[in-house]
């Protein structure tokens, strides 16, 4: 699924592909906003993305990708 994170005072967004479910991402965002110092997510390649909670502007969680069938998946 694609996750877009907006950061205050930065023109570019952080966009990452993650294997986490939307519920897992929503729980991580809720925990960060409830008092954790940072939002921590893992992308599909295993890299960790850490954003300080104080600088979060928004988090957009896309729909979970369904596997492609046919020539489009190559």
RAZI-V76762 format. One record per residue. PSI is psi in degrees with one decimal (none if undefined). D_LAST is the distance of its C-alpha to the last C-alpha in Angstrom with 2 decimals. Layout:
psi:PSI d_last:D_LAST
psi:PSI d_last:D_LAST
This chain:
psi:151.5 d_last:18.19
psi:133.9 d_last:19.15
psi:129.9 d_last:22.73
psi:128.5 d_last:24.78
psi:124.2 d_last:28.13
psi:136.0 d_last:30.89
psi:135.6 d_last:33.52
psi:141.0 d_last:37.03
psi:21.4 d_last:38.17
psi:129.6 d_last:34.71
psi:-30.3 d_last:33.02
psi:148.8 d_last:29.42
psi:159.4 d_last:27.63
psi:121.1 d_last:25.85
psi:128.8 d_last:22.31
psi:152.4 d_last:20.41
psi:131.7 d_last:17.70
psi:149.3 d_last:19.47
psi:-2.7 d_last:19.18
psi:151.6 d_last:22.77
psi:164.6 d_last:23.79
psi:-31.8 d_last:25.51
psi:-39.7 d_last:28.79
psi:-41.9 d_last:28.49
psi:-43.2 d_last:27.82
psi:-39.4 d_last:30.68
psi:-39.8 d_last:32.95
psi:-40.3 d_last:32.28
psi:-44.1 d_last:33.07
psi:-40.6 d_last:36.16
psi:-39.2 d_last:37.36
psi:-42.0 d_last:37.03
psi:-20.5 d_last:38.98
psi:-6.2 d_last:41.55
psi:-8.4 d_last:42.68
psi:148.1 d_last:40.16
psi:-17.7 d_last:40.19
psi:152.5 d_last:36.41
psi:125.2 d_last:33.16
psi:120.2 d_last:30.89
psi:159.3 d_last:27.21
psi:130.7 d_last:24.48
psi:179.1 d_last:20.95
psi:-14.2 d_last:17.79
psi:3.5 d_last:18.38
psi:1.3 d_last:21.95
psi:143.8 d_last:23.75
psi:134.6 d_last:26.73
psi:122.3 d_last:27.51
psi:123.0 d_last:31.24
psi:127.2 d_last:32.89
psi:134.9 d_last:36.68
psi:-34.4 d_last:37.69
psi:-21.7 d_last:40.35
psi:1.9 d_last:37.86
psi:131.1 d_last:35.46
psi:-47.7 d_last:35.44
psi:160.8 d_last:32.78
psi:121.9 d_last:29.72
psi:121.7 d_last:27.16
psi:119.2 d_last:25.05
psi:177.6 d_last:22.04
psi:153.8 d_last:21.01
psi:132.0 d_last:19.09
psi:135.2 d_last:15.38
psi:145.1 d_last:14.56
psi:139.5 d_last:11.50
psi:151.4 d_last:9.08
psi:138.2 d_last:9.27
psi:-160.1 d_last:8.01
psi:-19.7 d_last:5.78
psi:-17.4 d_last:5.58
psi:-1.6 d_last:3.81
psi:none d_last:0.00
